[in-house]
Amino acid sequence: MAKSNVFKTWNDFIRHQGSYEGKMNFLRSSNLDAINPQTQRPLAWLGIIDPNFSTETMEYYRSVKLTKQVILVNSIAQRIKQDALKSFSGSLSSLNSGERIQKIVTLLSIFASKRNDIGYCFGMNFIAAVLVSVFSSESDAFIMFCYIIEKVFPENFFSLENRQIVLHSELRAFAIMAERLRPRLVNSLRAIFKPLNTSLRESDYSPFVVTIKRVGDFWFHTLFATSILPGDLLRVWDNVLIHGFEFVHKFGLTILSKNERFFKNNIKQEAKVLNMGTTVDSLISSGNAARNRLLRKVEKIPVEKMIKKAIYKPTYRAVKRSEILPKAEELEKNHLEPLIRLRQSKEFLRSKGNSFTYKDAKEIFNLLQSLENGGKISRSLFLTMVTKNLNWAPQTALHVFNSFDHNGNDSVDVLTLKSGLSLLIQGELTEKLKLCFESFDRDNSGSLEPEEVVDLVCFVENALDGRSSFFRNQSGSLFANMDRNSNGRISLDEFIKAVTTDPSCEPILEFINAVESEEFINIPEMRMARINLEGTFSDVHTPDKPSADASPMSDVSYDGPDFAELESRLGTLLQNDIKELENEYEEAPEITGEKVVEIDAVETEGNGVRIHNEYDGENVKFVFHVGDIVEEDKKNESEDNTEIHIEAFGSFKPKEEEEEPAKNVTVEEIESPGDLYVTEIKQKHSLEEQRNIDIPEPTSKESRGTCSRLCTRGNCGLF
């Protein structure tokens, strides 16, 4: 046993016989976060778990093993089976084996039955893949999985009822932290809007917030499982288990710091391809592209150095999740961004004397029907379609598309798009609802089946607010309230009457009316420019002067420097440097659309101006920074950007797993990898179907191995 109430080795921790609370206090006071447990990892990880939690979880696991069966809702069982086959992707591909896939299915199925309030969520399959690779004992892997999901993640992070508000509050907190620590990254995703006939400039930070939240969303759900090589990943998880979810935020920030230049170059490259300037929507789309390339970038990292930075660096320690989270929760509770985006889309579609009518929407719907692929349409295809056939301005088309691309996947579900556009046309509410109804009446019968009605309302809900699931959870009573003559089908009149008069549809009706409202929403904390006004976007991204007292968090408008004076100062500073740089890059190769080469900066500083050069594929550009230089930024630049990286920009298509053809069976046993048997019950209704999963007995004795917005009126933050 270690002396002085600290552990010097992981062996000291494993052998400790005192209370659990004292043991964990000693662990956090020790420096074991800097020591690799290596072969002791399975026992070390299990030692971090409260013994009472381990006992309760093991009892449930054994009870399921005795019954050899769990009962799951069909949709969850199907997703588990499909996602398990994709669990060993990215950096985890080297761990793949058929036996482990079967273990993942078993683990996730038992957990979904244990916590039916959580079920199964994206990312759990990757966490399970790591654990079944670390532990040879299935029961140990299951206990560790339950501990991570139920104790390491924030409370209600995965719960069906509160998932969205907790998740998005954590993501907003991550964005706030990134904004304070990476000011240059902020400015690469900040749109500067100049309203007509005024010298003021409005800074719109929504591209940065949207992009960083989408990056964090993937990292949080997977705990970096597919983004870091397995050996490095285990060291990251060592510290996640010691320091909790705070470390997930901090380590994500170190990855952003390391890849800042890579991220900024990708944003510039995509913005150049879009050729729409530095508008809000151009930056959102460019941020999506940069995010996708960053998440696909798997490389060896200096993991020990990054762990030390995340835990001990003063600037990182000063940014505390617990202090930022209340502000993040307040911002996410209001959740006004979708409403503002839809109002802006409405203004774009009806601007400059144009009108967006029922006839225009029907023309788009006909084009969508002929061009959709698997029920979705890509951004490039949508922009081409509406700019060529309807003469939409590219900026309008991109804004409308981004308003419904809630996940940033550069593709939108066609039915979601149709539902959203139906609500943006000029006309009465009944005309908008009629257009929605006709979009789902595929056989032109004038009536809808129960499942079609549920889908219609849920797609309208998704178009208005991508994170809401109010009507999906109320789908059973929803159809019964609409079917007034009890004939099992819903007519157009029944649908319109229900939406406009039934109290259960009141939330969606209020949101539609809110979109139509002309009331201006101006909440400074949201920092969204009024881009529906007449004006232009600035192509100049001059960083604000960073300081300890003022950060971009408090910036509402931006006043640029005196450019005449600045030009004179730059000319003096660069007179000699330009000749040297022209010679240095005289033979610089042309950068194609497939690759980008990052050129290490040559810097000149003096008189409060800092200049560095960048090569954009055609010219050497000089980027200047006015004001004092933050020492942390200088240090990070030397630490994190010392290598030249070449990254492919080609289109990426992940390998698709073949899906099994649908089976119409009454009862059939389907053999899965590892002799897992699944009993399917013939579907009677999509909301009621269940599936029994038989859990095979262990073949040998187990041993430890080596390791809404659309809410009710009473709680709505908007009304």
Disulfide bonds with the S-S distance in Angstrom:
none
